[in-house]
């Protein structure tokens, strides 16, 4: 299931979402200019490595923030491939504008960074001895998706479903789309606990942790005066804002 668009219009320009996307793209372009050795050094220093945090907690907790916590943030801006980058940035562009629109620019930015840290920590809990660096914004973006479904559960997501190379386009409620997505993350995460060789380099538990973070935190920071409704009688299933302006 590939999300293509949603039915919730934005009232304001999502400056932070655009800034995050631009920053990720520019960093990725810079990364593509590095040699293999330089790339490995960059990922080692700025990616989040669970084993490094474990070692620091045991032997030198005084530098945990600079040596382990900060990489939880810097890792959000590093991507390993064009597909990794585009898939993450597409989801951020699709869902992030509405979340930012609702909570405000500054709170959205802090929410995004804290979500990334929380997602990395959940990944750490399930992979305390892993020496593999974690990179990518998917943990924070999962939180954005979690926040989105809490605020707009019945928004319509135009979704592409390729079946035998034939594209099918359907509109499904956000709660259905996110539910299917979250279930797939849970099953994949559990599978990696049972069969460690099935990890495939994907931080499933960071996705799960980020999504849960988004669903739990958003109600504390959202603008409660905004009320969105999606009319099932609207031909295009558009959502509208009926709050007082």
N, C-alpha and C positions, 0 to 999 in steps of 0.2 A: 504494500500500500504506500503510494507516494503522494503526499499532500501537495496540492498545486495552488490553492487559494482558499481564503476563508470569507465569511459573509459579514464580518464585523468591520465597519469603517473606522478609521482613526480621525480624531478631531484635531490633533496637533501633530506637528512634524516630530517624528521619533529620533531626535538628535543623537541620543546615546546609542540606540540600536545601529544607526548609520555609522557612528564613530567606532563602535566595536567591530562591525563588519569591515570597515576600511582598515582598521588597525591589523586585524587578522590577515587580510589580503596583503597588505604591505609587508608584514613580517614574513609571510610565506614566500613572497617574491624575493625578499632578501635571503631567505634560507636556501632558495634554489640557486643562489650564486656561490654557495659555500662548497668547499671540497668535502669528500666523505669524512675525513678526519675532523674537520671543523664542525661538521654537522653532528658527529657523535659527541664532541665536546660540548656543543651547545645544548643538545638534548640531555646530556648527563648533568649539566649545571643548572639548567632551567626547567627540566622536566621533574615531575614528582616521583621519587623512588621510595616505595614503602620500606624497604630494608634499611635505607639510610635513616629514616625517621625512627625505626626500631632501635638502631644502633645508638643514635643520639639520645634517645630517651633512657637508654641503659647506661651510657658512659659519659655523655657530655650534654646534659639537658640545658645548659646555659646558652647554647647557640641553636636551639631547636627552631626559634622563630626565623632567624636568617638563613639557616641551612636546610630547613625542611618545610616550614609553613609558607614562606615566600615563594618557593617553587610551586606550591599549590595554586598560586595566583599566576605566576609566569607561564606555567604549563598550559593555561587556558588559551594562550595566544600562539601556540605552536601546533602545527598540523603536519602530518607525515606525507600526504599526497594531495593531489588536486581533488580527488573524489572525497577524501576526508574533509577538506576545507569546504568544498561546495555544498556537500550534504549538510554540514553543520550550519553554514551561513544561510542556506536556504531556509532551514527551520527557524533560525533566529530572526530572519527578515519576515517570515510568514506570521509568527506568533509574538515576537518581541514588541512590535509596534503597538499592539493593543494593550499589552501589559504595561509598557512604559506610559502609554496614554492615560492609563487609569491611576497608576501610583505616583507619577511624576518622575522627572529626569534623574534627580539626585538619588532618591530612594530606590529607583530601578537599578541604577548603577551599583549601589551598595548591595542590593539584593542579589544582583548577578555575581559579584565577587564573593560574597558570603556563601552563595549556593555552590560556587565552584570549590571553595574550601571544604564545605560540608560533604560534597560528593566525593572529593579526594579522600576525606577521612573515612567515609564508609567503605571505599575501596580498600583503604589501609587495613581496616578491621578484618576483612576477609582475605587479605594478602600481606600479612605483616612481614613476611620474610622474602617477598618478591624483589629481585634486583632489577626488574624491568621498568624503565621510566614510563610514566603515564603522561601523555600529552593530548591536547585537544580540548575544545570547549563544550563537549557533549554533556558533561555533568551539569554545568551551569545552564545550558540550553534545555536540558531535561526539567530543570526547576522552572524555567520560563513556561514550558509546556504544562507543567503541573499547575502553575498559577493561572494559566489561560483557561484550563478546563474548569477550574473552580469558579472563575468569573463569567465564563461564557459556555456553559455546558451544552447548550442547544444551538450554538452557532453551527452553521453548515460548512463542512470542510469538503471542498471539491477534491476528489481523490482519484488517482490513476491506479488501476489494477491491471497489470499485463497478464493475460491468459493466453498461453500458446502463441506468444508474439502478437496477439491482438490486444490493442489498448481499449480498456473499458473505463469510462468516466462516470463516477457516481458521487452524489452528495450525501454525506453522513453527518449526524450530530457529532460535535467535538467529543462528547463524553464516550461515544462508541469508538471513535477513532483512537482516542487516548487510551481507552480501556484495552483495546486490542494491542496497541503498542506496549503498554505497561506490562500486560500479561506475557508478551514475547520476551521482555527484558527479564522478568521473574523466572520464566522457564529456562532461559539461557543462563542466568546467573546460578540457578540451582544445579544445572547440568555441569557447570564448571567446577562446582564443589564436589560432585560425584565423580566426574571424569575430568581431572585437571588438564588433560591434554586437549580438551575441547575449548580452551580459552580463546584461541584464535586472535590474541592480541587486542581484544575488545574489553574495555572496563565496564562490564555489565552492571556491577554493583555501584559504580559511580553514577550510572544512569538512574538506577533505582533510588539511590540516596538523594540525588538531585531532584527527582520528580516528587518524592515524599516531602522534601524540604519546601518545594514550591507550593504544594497543596496545603501545608500546615502554616506557613509563614504569611502567605499572601493576604489572609483575612485580617492580619494585624497592621498591614501597611497600605491596603487598598483605600481608595477614596469611596467611602460608603455612600455618599450622596449620588453616585452615578448608578443608574439602573438601565441595563440593556435587556432588551426583549427581542426574541426572534419569532416572527409570526409564521406559523405553518401554512397560512393562507397566502403569503406573499409568493408570487410566481417564482422569484429568484431566491427565496429563502434569505432575504437580507435582514440584518439586524439593525436596530435603530436605537438611539439614545433618547429616552424620554425624561431625562433629569432636568431640573430647573437650571437655567444658565444665568 
